[in-house]
Amino acid sequence: MDGLVVLLLVVVAAAIGAVIVGLWLRKRKPAVAKSPVDPYADNDHHAIHGDPRKLKAGDLVELRGESYMVRGTLRLDEGGWSWSEHLLEQTNGDRVWLSVEEDPELELVAWTEVDLDLAPGEKTLSHDGRQYRSDESGKAKFRSEATTGLNAEGVVKYHDYTAGDSLLSFEAYGDADWEASTGTKLSIYDVRIYPAGPA
């Protein structure tokens, strides 16, 4: 009987050992390869001045020393390519749209709506003494957050033109007419963000 008890204890101990080893192996995670890091990324700047890619309604933004409140945001997607446009407003009611896009570098543009007697489609357009060349056009889906003056979601057509550093863009949301905006490229050093706090 003593031999049978010893054998039973050995079998139970082996079973417990197998369970422990199995759990330990299951908890072990394979080594995850580190993602490549941009050697020119300025993470210190984003830590001090804020990251434009994380803008949301309620944040305070300074563009070249001018203060704005983020009223709302459009999240746009065209075939897997995504970017954001943020509606910024000053206390006097002046508004600009700040587009934030990674292509692959971070691109920031301040857009101001203008009343033009032009429509997109031509290879070149003249405006304000400049000759603009067609750069890109397409159609994107958008999702609206907070106050933008647009539907919660929809489709926007766009046609962008360039003349050196000067930008001209046309957008038509849904079935609306084309609206024009002129754009000014910004560097990350032109933008300072004061987050409103957790969403």
C-alpha positions as CSV (number, residue, x, y, z in Angstrom):
1,M,0.0,0.0,0.0
2,D,2.9,2.3,0.7
3,G,4.2,1.9,-2.8
4,L,0.8,2.7,-4.3
5,V,0.6,5.9,-2.2
6,V,4.1,7.0,-3.3
7,L,3.2,6.3,-6.9
8,L,0.0,8.3,-6.5
9,L,1.9,11.2,-5.0
10,V,4.4,11.2,-7.8
11,V,1.6,11.2,-10.4
12,V,-0.2,14.1,-8.7
13,A,3.1,16.1,-8.3
14,A,3.9,15.5,-12.0
15,A,0.4,16.7,-13.0
16,I,0.7,19.8,-10.8
17,G,4.2,20.5,-12.3
18,A,2.9,20.1,-15.8
19,V,0.0,22.6,-15.1
20,I,2.5,25.1,-13.6
21,V,4.9,24.8,-16.5
22,G,2.0,25.2,-19.0
23,L,0.7,28.3,-17.3
24,W,4.2,29.8,-17.2
25,L,4.8,29.1,-20.9
26,R,1.4,30.6,-21.8
27,K,2.2,33.8,-19.8
28,R,5.5,34.2,-21.5
29,K,5.2,36.7,-24.3
30,P,7.3,36.5,-27.4
31,A,9.8,39.3,-27.8
32,V,8.2,42.1,-29.7
33,A,10.4,43.8,-32.2
34,K,10.7,47.6,-31.7
35,S,9.1,49.8,-34.3
36,P,11.5,51.9,-36.2
37,V,11.9,55.4,-34.8
38,D,12.3,58.6,-36.8
39,P,15.7,59.9,-35.9
40,Y,14.6,63.4,-36.7
41,A,11.4,63.3,-34.7
42,D,11.2,66.2,-32.2
43,N,9.5,64.5,-29.3
44,D,10.8,67.1,-26.9
45,H,9.0,69.8,-28.8
46,H,5.7,67.9,-28.6
47,A,6.2,67.4,-24.9
48,I,6.6,71.1,-24.3
49,H,4.4,72.7,-27.0
50,G,1.8,70.0,-27.6
51,D,1.2,67.5,-30.4
52,P,-1.1,68.8,-33.2
53,R,-2.1,65.2,-34.0
54,K,-3.9,65.0,-30.6
55,L,-6.0,68.2,-31.0
56,K,-9.6,68.0,-29.8
57,A,-12.5,70.3,-29.2
58,G,-11.9,72.7,-26.2
59,D,-8.1,72.8,-26.6
60,L,-6.5,76.3,-26.8
61,V,-4.2,76.7,-29.8
62,E,-1.7,79.5,-30.6
63,L,-0.8,80.0,-34.3
64,R,2.1,82.4,-34.6
65,G,1.1,84.1,-31.3
66,E,-2.6,84.4,-32.1
67,S,-4.9,82.5,-29.7
68,Y,-7.8,80.2,-30.9
69,M,-10.2,77.7,-29.4
70,V,-10.8,74.4,-31.1
71,R,-14.5,74.4,-31.8
72,G,-14.7,71.1,-33.7
73,T,-12.8,68.6,-35.8
74,L,-13.3,66.7,-39.1
75,R,-11.6,63.3,-39.4
76,L,-11.2,62.5,-43.0
77,D,-10.3,59.3,-44.8
78,E,-9.6,58.6,-48.4
79,G,-8.9,55.0,-49.2
80,G,-7.1,54.4,-45.9
81,W,-5.2,57.8,-46.0
82,S,-6.4,59.9,-43.1
83,W,-6.0,63.5,-41.9
84,S,-7.7,65.9,-39.6
85,E,-9.1,69.5,-40.0
86,H,-9.8,71.5,-36.9
87,L,-12.1,74.5,-36.8
88,L,-10.4,77.2,-34.7
89,E,-12.1,80.4,-33.6
90,Q,-10.8,83.5,-31.9
91,T,-12.8,85.5,-29.3
92,N,-13.6,88.1,-32.0
93,G,-15.2,85.4,-34.2
94,D,-12.4,85.1,-36.7
95,R,-12.1,81.5,-37.9
96,V,-9.4,79.3,-39.5
97,W,-9.2,75.6,-40.3
98,L,-6.0,73.9,-39.2
99,S,-5.2,70.8,-41.3
100,V,-3.0,68.2,-39.7
101,E,-1.6,65.5,-42.0
102,E,1.4,63.1,-42.0
103,D,2.7,62.7,-45.5
104,P,5.1,61.2,-44.1
105,E,6.3,64.3,-42.4
106,L,3.9,66.3,-40.2
107,E,2.2,68.9,-42.4
108,L,0.3,71.8,-40.8
109,V,-1.7,74.3,-42.9
110,A,-3.9,77.2,-41.7
111,W,-6.8,77.7,-44.1
112,T,-8.9,80.9,-44.4
113,E,-12.2,80.8,-46.3
114,V,-12.3,83.3,-49.2
115,D,-15.1,84.4,-51.5
116,L,-13.9,83.6,-55.1
117,D,-15.5,83.7,-58.5
118,L,-13.5,80.6,-59.4
119,A,-14.3,76.9,-59.6
120,P,-11.8,74.0,-59.6
121,G,-11.1,71.7,-62.5
122,E,-8.7,73.7,-64.7
123,K,-4.9,72.8,-64.6
124,T,-4.1,76.4,-63.6
125,L,-6.0,79.1,-61.9
126,S,-5.1,82.8,-61.3
127,H,-5.8,84.4,-57.9
128,D,-4.4,87.4,-56.2
129,G,-1.6,87.8,-58.7
130,R,-0.5,84.2,-58.5
131,Q,-0.7,81.4,-61.0
132,Y,-1.8,78.2,-59.1
133,R,-1.3,74.7,-60.5
134,S,-3.5,71.8,-59.8
135,D,-1.9,69.6,-57.2
136,E,-4.4,66.9,-56.2
137,S,-8.1,66.2,-56.1
138,G,-10.4,63.5,-54.8
139,K,-13.2,62.5,-52.6
140,A,-13.0,61.6,-48.9
141,K,-15.3,60.4,-46.2
142,F,-15.5,62.7,-43.1
143,R,-16.7,62.3,-39.6
144,S,-17.5,65.5,-37.6
145,E,-16.8,66.0,-33.9
146,A,-18.2,68.8,-31.8
147,T,-19.1,72.1,-33.6
148,T,-18.1,72.2,-37.3
149,G,-21.3,73.3,-38.9
150,L,-21.5,70.1,-40.9
151,N,-23.4,66.8,-40.7
152,A,-22.1,64.1,-38.3
153,E,-20.6,62.3,-41.3
154,G,-20.6,62.5,-45.1
155,V,-18.5,62.9,-48.2
156,V,-16.4,65.8,-49.3
157,K,-14.9,66.5,-52.8
158,Y,-11.7,68.5,-52.8
159,H,-9.3,70.0,-55.4
160,D,-6.0,71.6,-54.2
161,Y,-3.8,74.0,-56.0
162,T,-0.3,75.3,-55.2
163,A,1.8,78.3,-56.2
164,G,5.1,77.9,-54.4
165,D,4.3,78.2,-50.7
166,S,0.8,79.6,-51.4
167,L,-2.1,77.1,-51.3
168,L,-5.6,77.3,-52.7
169,S,-8.2,74.7,-52.0
170,F,-11.8,74.0,-53.0
171,E,-14.1,71.8,-51.0
172,A,-17.7,70.7,-51.6
173,Y,-19.4,68.8,-48.7
174,G,-22.2,66.5,-49.8
175,D,-24.3,68.3,-52.5
176,A,-23.2,71.8,-51.5
177,D,-21.4,74.2,-53.8
178,W,-17.6,74.6,-53.9
179,E,-16.1,76.7,-51.2
180,A,-12.6,78.2,-51.6
181,S,-9.8,78.7,-49.0
182,T,-6.3,80.0,-49.1
183,G,-3.7,78.2,-47.1
184,T,-0.5,79.1,-45.2
185,K,2.0,76.3,-44.4
186,L,3.1,76.3,-40.7
187,S,6.0,74.7,-39.0
188,I,5.5,72.9,-35.7
189,Y,7.3,75.9,-34.1
190,D,4.4,78.1,-35.2
191,V,1.9,76.1,-33.2
192,R,1.5,75.9,-29.4
193,I,-1.2,73.7,-27.8
194,Y,-2.8,74.0,-24.4
195,P,-4.9,70.9,-23.9
196,A,-8.3,71.3,-22.3
197,G,-7.8,68.1,-20.2
198,P,-8.9,64.5,-20.6
199,A,-11.9,63.9,-22.9
